Amino acid sequence: MSEAQIKFIGVVLAVLALVCIGAAGAGMWQANAYGKVIATNEASRQADLTLIANAGAEQARNALYKQQKAELALAELDTKRTQERDKLNEENEDLLRTVADGSRRLRIAGSCRPSGSNLPGTASSPGVGDEGAVELSAATGRSVLDICAGIIADRAALKAAEDYIKDICR
């Protein structure tokens, strides 16, 4: 081999070595740049996950608070309506006892008018009294007061349902 060929091969090897070194450097630089991009993306993803987790926890806390508030309102409403119903039932029981022991009698006031007439003071059939009171027997009085107790219970249940819908379900 001639000296020119050896120089040529030396130059080619030097150029080849420089190209390899440049490629390796570029690869390392690019890997480093990708690493930074990946690290930035990962940090951003972690921040997003934290934000989502915190928002979910806040929503759960709010839902729990609303549920507890509704349960408390329902308990208060139930207590109030139960006390009202019990008071009315006590009054009705007192009336029932006084009718049963004979110390009070149940009377129903009424008037007799011809069928279909809604005018006050319309003459009634001969022999039938107008504007009087009917006194009920003790057994019938108890039955009427038992019916009243059912009405009291139904009204209390209806009022409780209305309040529940108005106050709790809103």
C-alpha positions as CSV (number, residue, x, y, z in Angstrom):
1,M,0.0,0.0,0.0
2,S,1.2,3.4,-0.8
3,E,1.6,6.2,1.6
4,A,-1.3,8.1,-0.1
5,Q,-3.6,5.1,0.4
6,I,-2.6,4.8,4.0
7,K,-3.3,8.5,4.5
8,F,-6.6,8.2,2.7
9,I,-7.6,5.2,4.9
10,G,-6.5,7.2,7.9
11,V,-8.6,10.2,6.9
12,V,-11.6,7.9,6.1
13,L,-11.2,6.2,9.6
14,A,-10.9,9.6,11.3
15,V,-14.0,10.9,9.5
16,L,-15.8,7.6,10.3
17,A,-14.7,7.9,13.9
18,L,-15.9,11.6,14.0
19,V,-19.3,10.5,12.5
20,C,-19.6,7.7,15.1
21,I,-18.7,10.1,17.9
22,G,-21.2,12.7,16.5
23,A,-24.0,10.1,16.2
24,A,-23.3,8.8,19.7
25,G,-23.4,12.4,21.0
26,A,-26.6,13.2,19.1
27,G,-28.2,10.0,20.5
28,M,-27.2,10.9,24.0
29,W,-28.4,14.4,23.6
30,Q,-31.8,13.2,22.1
31,A,-32.2,10.6,24.9
32,N,-31.6,13.3,27.4
33,A,-34.1,15.6,25.8
34,Y,-36.7,12.8,25.6
35,G,-36.1,12.0,29.2
36,K,-36.8,15.6,30.2
37,V,-40.0,15.5,28.1
38,I,-41.1,12.3,29.7
39,A,-40.3,13.6,33.2
40,T,-42.2,16.8,32.5
41,N,-45.2,14.8,31.2
42,E,-45.1,12.4,34.2
43,A,-45.0,15.4,36.6
44,S,-48.0,16.9,34.8
45,R,-49.9,13.6,34.9
46,Q,-49.2,13.2,38.7
47,A,-50.5,16.8,39.2
48,D,-53.6,16.0,37.3
49,L,-54.2,12.8,39.2
50,T,-53.8,14.7,42.5
51,L,-56.2,17.4,41.3
52,I,-58.8,14.7,40.3
53,A,-58.4,12.8,43.6
54,N,-58.8,16.0,45.6
55,A,-61.9,17.0,43.6
56,G,-63.4,13.5,44.1
57,A,-62.7,13.7,47.8
58,E,-64.4,17.1,48.0
59,Q,-67.4,15.8,46.2
60,A,-67.6,12.8,48.5
61,R,-67.4,15.1,51.6
62,N,-70.1,17.4,50.2
63,A,-72.4,14.4,49.4
64,L,-71.8,13.0,52.9
65,Y,-72.6,16.4,54.5
66,K,-75.8,16.7,52.5
67,Q,-76.8,13.2,53.4
68,Q,-76.2,13.8,57.1
69,K,-78.0,17.1,56.9
70,A,-81.0,15.4,55.3
71,E,-81.0,12.6,57.8
72,L,-81.0,15.2,60.7
73,A,-83.8,17.2,59.1
74,L,-85.8,13.9,58.6
75,A,-85.2,12.9,62.3
76,E,-86.3,16.4,63.5
77,L,-89.4,16.2,61.2
78,D,-90.2,12.7,62.4
79,T,-89.9,13.8,66.0
80,K,-92.1,16.9,65.5
81,R,-94.8,15.0,63.7
82,T,-94.8,12.1,66.2
83,Q,-95.2,14.5,69.1
84,E,-98.1,16.3,67.3
85,R,-99.8,12.9,66.5
86,D,-99.3,11.7,70.1
87,K,-100.8,14.9,71.5
88,L,-103.9,14.6,69.3
89,N,-104.1,10.9,70.2
90,E,-104.0,11.8,73.9
91,E,-106.8,14.3,73.5
92,N,-108.8,11.7,71.6
93,E,-108.1,9.1,74.2
94,D,-109.2,11.5,77.0
95,L,-112.5,12.1,75.1
96,L,-112.9,8.4,74.6
97,R,-112.4,7.8,78.3
98,T,-114.9,10.5,79.3
99,V,-117.5,9.1,76.9
100,A,-116.9,5.6,78.1
101,D,-117.2,6.5,81.8
102,G,-120.4,8.5,81.1
103,S,-119.1,11.8,82.3
104,R,-119.5,13.2,78.8
105,R,-121.8,12.4,76.0
106,L,-121.3,12.9,72.4
107,R,-123.8,15.1,70.6
108,I,-124.1,15.9,66.9
109,A,-125.8,19.1,65.9
110,G,-127.7,19.2,62.7
111,S,-130.8,20.3,60.9
112,C,-133.3,18.6,58.6
113,R,-134.1,20.2,55.3
114,P,-135.9,18.7,52.3
115,S,-133.7,16.8,49.9
116,G,-132.0,19.0,47.4
117,S,-132.5,22.2,49.4
118,N,-129.5,24.1,50.5
119,L,-131.4,27.3,51.6
120,P,-131.3,28.1,55.3
121,G,-134.6,28.1,57.0
122,T,-136.4,26.0,54.4
123,A,-139.4,24.4,55.9
124,S,-139.1,20.7,56.7
125,S,-141.6,17.9,56.6
126,P,-144.3,18.1,59.2
127,G,-143.5,16.2,62.4
128,V,-139.7,16.2,61.9
129,G,-137.8,18.7,64.1
130,D,-135.5,21.2,62.5
131,E,-132.2,22.5,64.0
132,G,-131.7,20.0,66.8
133,A,-129.0,17.8,68.3
134,V,-128.8,14.1,68.3
135,E,-127.3,12.5,71.4
136,L,-125.3,9.3,70.6
137,S,-125.1,6.2,72.8
138,A,-121.8,5.6,74.6
139,A,-120.9,2.7,72.2
140,T,-121.7,4.9,69.1
141,G,-119.7,7.8,70.7
142,R,-116.7,5.5,71.2
143,S,-117.0,4.4,67.5
144,V,-117.1,8.0,66.4
145,L,-114.1,8.8,68.5
146,D,-112.3,5.7,67.1
147,I,-113.0,7.0,63.6
148,C,-111.6,10.4,64.7
149,A,-108.4,8.6,65.9
150,G,-108.0,7.1,62.5
151,I,-108.5,10.5,60.9
152,I,-105.9,12.0,63.2
153,A,-103.4,9.3,62.3
154,D,-104.1,9.7,58.6
155,R,-103.8,13.5,58.8
156,A,-100.5,13.1,60.7
157,A,-99.1,10.7,58.2
158,L,-100.2,12.9,55.3
159,K,-98.7,16.0,57.0
160,A,-95.4,14.1,57.6
161,A,-95.3,13.0,54.0
162,E,-95.9,16.5,52.7
163,D,-93.2,17.9,55.0
164,Y,-90.8,15.1,53.9
165,I,-91.4,15.9,50.2
166,K,-91.2,19.7,50.8
167,D,-88.2,19.8,53.2
168,I,-86.2,16.7,52.6
169,C,-86.7,15.8,48.9
170,R,-86.2,19.3,47.5
